[in-house]
Amino acid sequence: MPTYSYRCTECDNAFDIQQALSDDSLTECPSCKGKLRKLFNTVGVTFNGSGFYRTDSRSSGDSKSSSSSSSSSSSSSS
């Protein structure tokens, strides 16, 4: 279940709560019954492994094209 952050516009009470995606957003502060506002945070994403960098796809593409051209040239000479 994802965790959502809320902050009250009246009393500045801030808290996090786990809610299902199908649950409605909270609208009332549990402390003062004021209006809540959902906070959005940045999410860090890390891409690991091969295939995520320009140099990864370029080096594998060059070796395939050179091996296919050498095999086609050797088969045509036989």
C-alpha positions in Angstrom: 0.0 0.0 0.0 1.3 3.5 -0.8 2.0 6.1 1.8 0.6 9.5 1.3 1.6 12.8 3.1 -1.0 15.3 4.2 -0.8 18.8 5.8 -3.6 20.8 7.3 -4.1 24.3 5.9 -5.4 25.5 9.3 -3.1 24.2 12.0 -0.1 23.0 9.8 -0.4 19.5 11.2 1.5 17.1 8.9 1.3 13.4 8.9 1.7 10.3 6.6 -0.9 7.6 6.2 -1.0 4.3 4.2 -4.0 4.1 1.9 -5.0 1.7 -0.8 -5.2 3.2 -4.3 -8.9 2.7 -4.3 -9.4 4.7 -1.1 -10.6 8.3 -1.3 -8.2 11.1 -0.3 -8.6 12.5 3.2 -10.2 16.0 3.4 -10.5 16.7 7.1 -7.7 17.2 9.7 -8.0 14.7 12.6 -6.7 17.4 15.0 -8.7 20.5 14.2 -11.2 19.4 11.5 -9.6 21.9 9.1 -9.0 21.3 5.4 -6.2 18.9 4.4 -3.9 19.2 1.5 -2.1 16.2 -0.1 1.6 16.7 -0.4 3.6 15.4 -3.4 7.2 14.4 -2.9 9.9 13.6 -5.5 10.7 10.0 -6.1 14.2 8.8 -6.6 14.6 6.3 -9.5 17.8 4.4 -10.1 18.3 2.3 -13.3 20.7 -0.5 -12.7 22.0 -3.2 -15.1 22.8 -3.2 -18.8 20.7 -1.5 -21.4 19.9 1.7 -19.6 22.8 3.8 -20.9 23.4 5.1 -24.4 26.8 3.4 -24.5 25.3 0.0 -23.6 22.9 -0.2 -26.6 25.5 1.4 -28.9 28.3 -1.1 -28.1 25.9 -4.1 -28.5 24.5 -2.7 -31.7 28.0 -2.2 -33.3 29.1 -5.8 -32.5 25.9 -7.3 -34.1 26.2 -5.3 -37.3 29.9 -6.1 -37.7 29.4 -9.8 -37.0 26.5 -10.0 -39.5 28.5 -8.2 -42.2 31.5 -10.4 -41.7 29.4 -13.6 -41.8 27.6 -12.4 -45.0 30.9 -11.5 -46.7 32.4 -14.9 -45.8 29.3 -16.8 -47.0 29.3 -15.0 -50.3 33.0 -15.8 -51.0 32.5 -19.6 -50.3 
